[in-house]
Amino acid sequence: MKRINSYILGKFFQVFALALAAFVGLYLLVDFFEKVDDLLENRVALEVYFTYFAAKVPLILVQVCPLAMLMAVFMTIGGLSRTSELTALWAGGVSLIRIAAPLLGTAGLIALAMLLISENLVPPSVRATNEIWATRVQGRAAVVFKLDRLWLREGDQILNVRLADPDAGELQGLSVFRFSEDFSLVERLEAPRAVYREGRWTAESAQRFHFSAKDGQMLDSQKLSDSALALDKKPEDFRLTRNDAEELNFGQLRRLATKLAAEGYNPRRLIVDMHNRLAAPVATFIMAFIGIPFALQKGRGGRIALGIAVTLVIGFGYHILHAVSMALGYAGLLPPILAAWSVNLLFLLLGLWLLLREQAD
């Protein structure tokens, strides 16, 4: 049985390595052509090209690994069926479950590796690519993002934002500090919320404090129902600085969501992303599970073109459904854990049903 396992896994890894390299290369090629105009327009140095695209590799690996796994399993099982080796194994008393076991076990180990990469390598690499693109390509001012706060400078002001939601055009927990020429604090504005309307930011229910530039003593304070902000930024300018899932690992997302909830903010999006940090790598195992029964149905007439077609249809179908599920979770129409895991569960049940039907036949 060890020899059979080695033979099956040998075929699997040949296809998996080739498919993974092809998908990563294709992803980088498409990304390069999408961004090359900006890179050339801003006369970016050649080493920035290599640094930027090399830093994207960990994220790309995690994203394309399920597709590579699906193709490798489909082509491996389909190849065994096409050459009648699968029939010979069945005639020798080897069950389908026993044949699939080494593939599923390997898929589980690869899914675990993707989880480790997603937790440890993806967040710093995504932060690096965002920083390179924003500062070295687009020439934007650097924005300092800590685990629970966002800091940026605008003229003689320094802004601190607790939570930025560029999709809703909203900043939560806003503090604006204005300084004199010798960097003495002269004014501070606090607002629980600022919204973007008609091309400008407006702080709601704000309170403004004035300070003496000489000794820092507070001179007066006033409450404002609405206050226009001298902030020359649009909501999309905060998109790179939003605490996206790719920039934070599971533990950071959990701590940040807990802290924001305790302070009265709505961390729903962070909770959805937190659950997705664990659900996304599991897709690699799910694709292996669903690829086996599809390969058995198409195996005898299977060709490379068919394997690629099946991989793309199933893979893109999965990603479309997962994107819809995540959007419903962000909107509060699905519980966060269900938004992240529902498509995995759906495809797992589909694969199990197809596998049991093949076993019964």
Residue, then its C-alpha position, 0 to 999 in steps of 0.5 A: m500500500k505504501r508503494i501505491n500511495s507513493y505512486i499516487l502522490g508522485k503524480f499528484f505533486q508533479v501536477f500540483a507544483l506545475a499548476l501552482a507555479a502557473f497560477v502564481g505566474l499568471y497572477l503576477l503577469v496580469d497584476f504587472f500589466e494592470k500596474v505597469d502604466d502607473l509604474l512607468e508614469n511615476r518613473v519607479a526604479l527597477e528594484v521597486y518592481f521586483t520588491y513590490f511583486a516579490a512581496k505579493v507572492p505569499l498572498i498570491l500563494v494562499q489565494v491560488c493554492p485551492l485552484a492548484m489543488l483542485m487541478a492536481v487532484f482532478m488530473t491525478i484521479g482522472g489520469l488513473s481512471r483514463t489509463s484503467e489503473l483505477t479499475a485495476l486498483w478496485a479489482g485488487g480490493v482497494s477502495l475509493i476511500r483508500i485511494a483518496a486517503p493520501l490525497l486528502g491527507t496531503a491536502g490537509l497538510i498543505a491547507l495547514a501550511m497555507l494557514l501558517i503562511s496566511e497568519n505569519l507571512v501575508p500580513p507583513s507582506v501586504r503591509a509592505t506592498n501597500e506602503i511601496w505602492a502608496t509612498r514610492v509609486q503614488g507619492r502619498a504621505a506615509v500613514v502610520f497604522k497601529l493595531d487600534r488607531l490610524w495617524l496621519r498628518e494634514g498641513d499643521q494638523i495631526l489626525n487620529v482615527r479610531l476606525a475608518d470605513p471608506d465604503a460608508g464614507e465614515l470616520q469613527g472616533l476622530s481626534v484632530f490636533r492643530f499645532s503652532e509653528d514651534f509645534s505647540l498644541v493650540e487646538r484639539l477637536e474630538a468627534p465620535r463620528a465624521v461623515y463625507r458629504e458633498g465633497r467635504w468631511t463634517a464632524e458630528s457632535a464635536q467638541r473643540f478645545h483651545f490651548s495656550a501656545k506658551d504654556g499649554q493651558m486650556l483656554d476654552s472649549q465649545k460644543l459644536s453640532d457639526s463642524a467642517l474639517a480641513l481635510d483634503k482626503k476622500p473616503e477612498d484615500f483611507r482604503l489602504t489604511r483600513n485594517d483589512a484582513e490581509e494586513l492583520n492576523f487572526g489574533q490581531l483581528r480578534r483583539l481589535a474587534t473585542k476592543l472596538a466593541a467594548e468602546g461602543y464601535n461596530p466591529r462587524r466587518l472585522i469579525v467577518d474577516m477574523h473568521n475568514r482568516l481560518a476559513a480561507p485556507v480550508a478551501t484548499f482541503i475542500m477543493a481536494f475533496i470535491g475534485i475527486p468525484f468530479a474526476l471520476q465522472k469525467g476521468r475516462g474522457g479527461r484531457i488537460a483542457l477538460g481539467i483546466a475547464v473544470t478547475l476554472v468553473i468550480g474554482f471561480g464558482y466557489h470564489i463568487l459564492h464566497a464573495v457574495s457570502m462575505a458581502l452579506g456578512y459585512a452588511g449584517l445579513l448573515p452572522p459573521i461565522l456563517a458568512a465566512w464558512s457557509v460556502n466551505l460547508l456547502f462545497l464539502l457537503l456537495g463533495l461528500w454527496l458526489l463521493l458517496r454516490e460514486q462509492a454506491d455505483 
